[in-house]
Amino acid sequence: MAAHDAIRFRQQAQDALLHAQSTANPVDIKAWLLVAEDWLRLAQAVEARQSN
């Protein structure tokens, strides 16, 4: 995976956060936040691999 993948993953995380902010259903909010967290972990994993 390349640097552009980490950028894309971070954008996906941001999009998920926006979805979480735009809904009122607590179950949906939690789900979107979990999705955002997963995208962020993927971005961080790519970045960590690149720095090694």
Phi and psi in radians as a Rosetta constraint file:
Dihedral C 1 N 2 CA 2 C 2 CIRCULARHARMONIC -1.983 0.35
Dihedral N 2 CA 2 C 2 N 3 CIRCULARHARMONIC 3.056 0.35
Dihedral C 2 N 3 CA 3 C 3 CIRCULARHARMONIC -1.018 0.35
Dihedral N 3 CA 3 C 3 N 4 CIRCULARHARMONIC -0.623 0.35
Dihedral C 3 N 4 CA 4 C 4 CIRCULARHARMONIC -1.141 0.35
Dihedral N 4 CA 4 C 4 N 5 CIRCULARHARMONIC -0.449 0.35
Dihedral C 4 N 5 CA 5 C 5 CIRCULARHARMONIC -1.162 0.35
Dihedral N 5 CA 5 C 5 N 6 CIRCULARHARMONIC -0.748 0.35
Dihedral C 5 N 6 CA 6 C 6 CIRCULARHARMONIC -1.089 0.35
Dihedral N 6 CA 6 C 6 N 7 CIRCULARHARMONIC -0.702 0.35
Dihedral C 6 N 7 CA 7 C 7 CIRCULARHARMONIC -1.097 0.35
Dihedral N 7 CA 7 C 7 N 8 CIRCULARHARMONIC -0.791 0.35
Dihedral C 7 N 8 CA 8 C 8 CIRCULARHARMONIC -1.103 0.35
Dihedral N 8 CA 8 C 8 N 9 CIRCULARHARMONIC -0.732 0.35
Dihedral C 8 N 9 CA 9 C 9 CIRCULARHARMONIC -1.115 0.35
Dihedral N 9 CA 9 C 9 N 10 CIRCULARHARMONIC -0.700 0.35
Dihedral C 9 N 10 CA 10 C 10 CIRCULARHARMONIC -1.146 0.35
Dihedral N 10 CA 10 C 10 N 11 CIRCULARHARMONIC -0.619 0.35
Dihedral C 10 N 11 CA 11 C 11 CIRCULARHARMONIC -1.160 0.35
Dihedral N 11 CA 11 C 11 N 12 CIRCULARHARMONIC -0.702 0.35
Dihedral C 11 N 12 CA 12 C 12 CIRCULARHARMONIC -1.082 0.35
Dihedral N 12 CA 12 C 12 N 13 CIRCULARHARMONIC -0.707 0.35
Dihedral C 12 N 13 CA 13 C 13 CIRCULARHARMONIC -1.087 0.35
Dihedral N 13 CA 13 C 13 N 14 CIRCULARHARMONIC -0.769 0.35
Dihedral C 13 N 14 CA 14 C 14 CIRCULARHARMONIC -1.083 0.35
Dihedral N 14 CA 14 C 14 N 15 CIRCULARHARMONIC -0.742 0.35
Dihedral C 14 N 15 CA 15 C 15 CIRCULARHARMONIC -1.063 0.35
Dihedral N 15 CA 15 C 15 N 16 CIRCULARHARMONIC -0.726 0.35
Dihedral C 15 N 16 CA 16 C 16 CIRCULARHARMONIC -1.124 0.35
Dihedral N 16 CA 16 C 16 N 17 CIRCULARHARMONIC -0.681 0.35
Dihedral C 16 N 17 CA 17 C 17 CIRCULARHARMONIC -1.096 0.35
Dihedral N 17 CA 17 C 17 N 18 CIRCULARHARMONIC -0.694 0.35
Dihedral C 17 N 18 CA 18 C 18 CIRCULARHARMONIC -1.107 0.35
Dihedral N 18 CA 18 C 18 N 19 CIRCULARHARMONIC -0.696 0.35
Dihedral C 18 N 19 CA 19 C 19 CIRCULARHARMONIC -1.078 0.35
Dihedral N 19 CA 19 C 19 N 20 CIRCULARHARMONIC -0.748 0.35
Dihedral C 19 N 20 CA 20 C 20 CIRCULARHARMONIC -1.071 0.35
Dihedral N 20 CA 20 C 20 N 21 CIRCULARHARMONIC -0.672 0.35
Dihedral C 20 N 21 CA 21 C 21 CIRCULARHARMONIC -1.271 0.35
Dihedral N 21 CA 21 C 21 N 22 CIRCULARHARMONIC -0.396 0.35
Dihedral C 21 N 22 CA 22 C 22 CIRCULARHARMONIC -1.669 0.35
Dihedral N 22 CA 22 C 22 N 23 CIRCULARHARMONIC 0.055 0.35
Dihedral C 22 N 23 CA 23 C 23 CIRCULARHARMONIC -2.036 0.35
Dihedral N 23 CA 23 C 23 N 24 CIRCULARHARMONIC 2.691 0.35
Dihedral C 23 N 24 CA 24 C 24 CIRCULARHARMONIC -1.817 0.35
Dihedral N 24 CA 24 C 24 N 25 CIRCULARHARMONIC -0.253 0.35
Dihedral C 24 N 25 CA 25 C 25 CIRCULARHARMONIC -1.321 0.35
Dihedral N 25 CA 25 C 25 N 26 CIRCULARHARMONIC 2.073 0.35
Dihedral C 25 N 26 CA 26 C 26 CIRCULARHARMONIC -1.035 0.35
Dihedral N 26 CA 26 C 26 N 27 CIRCULARHARMONIC -0.588 0.35
Dihedral C 26 N 27 CA 27 C 27 CIRCULARHARMONIC -1.171 0.35
Dihedral N 27 CA 27 C 27 N 28 CIRCULARHARMONIC -0.742 0.35
Dihedral C 27 N 28 CA 28 C 28 CIRCULARHARMONIC -1.158 0.35
Dihedral N 28 CA 28 C 28 N 29 CIRCULARHARMONIC -0.695 0.35
Dihedral C 28 N 29 CA 29 C 29 CIRCULARHARMONIC -1.029 0.35
Dihedral N 29 CA 29 C 29 N 30 CIRCULARHARMONIC -0.843 0.35
Dihedral C 29 N 30 CA 30 C 30 CIRCULARHARMONIC -1.056 0.35
Dihedral N 30 CA 30 C 30 N 31 CIRCULARHARMONIC -0.744 0.35
Dihedral C 30 N 31 CA 31 C 31 CIRCULARHARMONIC -1.089 0.35
Dihedral N 31 CA 31 C 31 N 32 CIRCULARHARMONIC -0.795 0.35
Dihedral C 31 N 32 CA 32 C 32 CIRCULARHARMONIC -1.126 0.35
Dihedral N 32 CA 32 C 32 N 33 CIRCULARHARMONIC -0.640 0.35
Dihedral C 32 N 33 CA 33 C 33 CIRCULARHARMONIC -1.171 0.35
Dihedral N 33 CA 33 C 33 N 34 CIRCULARHARMONIC -0.629 0.35
Dihedral C 33 N 34 CA 34 C 34 CIRCULARHARMONIC -1.165 0.35
Dihedral N 34 CA 34 C 34 N 35 CIRCULARHARMONIC -0.687 0.35
Dihedral C 34 N 35 CA 35 C 35 CIRCULARHARMONIC -1.098 0.35
Dihedral N 35 CA 35 C 35 N 36 CIRCULARHARMONIC -0.790 0.35
Dihedral C 35 N 36 CA 36 C 36 CIRCULARHARMONIC -1.047 0.35
Dihedral N 36 CA 36 C 36 N 37 CIRCULARHARMONIC -0.732 0.35
Dihedral C 36 N 37 CA 37 C 37 CIRCULARHARMONIC -1.090 0.35
Dihedral N 37 CA 37 C 37 N 38 CIRCULARHARMONIC -0.722 0.35
Dihedral C 37 N 38 CA 38 C 38 CIRCULARHARMONIC -1.119 0.35
Dihedral N 38 CA 38 C 38 N 39 CIRCULARHARMONIC -0.755 0.35
Dihedral C 38 N 39 CA 39 C 39 CIRCULARHARMONIC -1.084 0.35
Dihedral N 39 CA 39 C 39 N 40 CIRCULARHARMONIC -0.708 0.35
Dihedral C 39 N 40 CA 40 C 40 CIRCULARHARMONIC -1.138 0.35
Dihedral N 40 CA 40 C 40 N 41 CIRCULARHARMONIC -0.699 0.35
Dihedral C 40 N 41 CA 41 C 41 CIRCULARHARMONIC -1.082 0.35
Dihedral N 41 CA 41 C 41 N 42 CIRCULARHARMONIC -0.710 0.35
Dihedral C 41 N 42 CA 42 C 42 CIRCULARHARMONIC -1.082 0.35
Dihedral N 42 CA 42 C 42 N 43 CIRCULARHARMONIC -0.777 0.35
Dihedral C 42 N 43 CA 43 C 43 CIRCULARHARMONIC -1.058 0.35
Dihedral N 43 CA 43 C 43 N 44 CIRCULARHARMONIC -0.774 0.35
Dihedral C 43 N 44 CA 44 C 44 CIRCULARHARMONIC -1.138 0.35
Dihedral N 44 CA 44 C 44 N 45 CIRCULARHARMONIC -0.644 0.35
Dihedral C 44 N 45 CA 45 C 45 CIRCULARHARMONIC -1.136 0.35
Dihedral N 45 CA 45 C 45 N 46 CIRCULARHARMONIC -0.731 0.35
Dihedral C 45 N 46 CA 46 C 46 CIRCULARHARMONIC -1.104 0.35
Dihedral N 46 CA 46 C 46 N 47 CIRCULARHARMONIC -0.788 0.35
Dihedral C 46 N 47 CA 47 C 47 CIRCULARHARMONIC -1.125 0.35
Dihedral N 47 CA 47 C 47 N 48 CIRCULARHARMONIC -0.688 0.35
Dihedral C 47 N 48 CA 48 C 48 CIRCULARHARMONIC -1.131 0.35
Dihedral N 48 CA 48 C 48 N 49 CIRCULARHARMONIC -0.707 0.35
Dihedral C 48 N 49 CA 49 C 49 CIRCULARHARMONIC -1.126 0.35
Dihedral N 49 CA 49 C 49 N 50 CIRCULARHARMONIC -0.625 0.35
Dihedral C 49 N 50 CA 50 C 50 CIRCULARHARMONIC -1.273 0.35
Dihedral N 50 CA 50 C 50 N 51 CIRCULARHARMONIC -0.510 0.35
Dihedral C 50 N 51 CA 51 C 51 CIRCULARHARMONIC -1.434 0.35
Dihedral N 51 CA 51 C 51 N 52 CIRCULARHARMONIC -0.185 0.35
